[in-house]
């Protein structure tokens, strides 16, 4: 099966990166979406049926916490960490203008995220 070649990365302004003055707002939404998608796919592709079965048949919260972290739990934890990171970035912004810019950035990232079957 052939897959299309990887697109060229969309890098932030090199002057800002080299000077250490770049922020999250300097990252192109498409590039952030690509990188998040790649990370999600790496984690998702490691999930095996046995991971789902173990998760389904471990009924109590206590039992789930005792299950050795497998690919499914890693994938779920990644989603939780990502959600917390997005909320933290928005809420920890210095002012309402930056908060609004970050909110728009994350909405744009969500809009361009590829949906995999």
HELIX and SHEET records of a PDB file:
HELIX    1   1 UNK A   14  UNK A   19  1                                   6    
HELIX    2   2 UNK A   24  UNK A   26  5                                   3    
HELIX    3   3 UNK A   29  UNK A   44  1                                  16    
HELIX    4   4 UNK A   49  UNK A   57  1                                   9    
HELIX    5   5 UNK A   61  UNK A   66  1                                   6    
HELIX    6   6 UNK A   71  UNK A   91  1                                  21    
HELIX    7   7 UNK A   96  UNK A  112  1                                  17    
END                                                                             
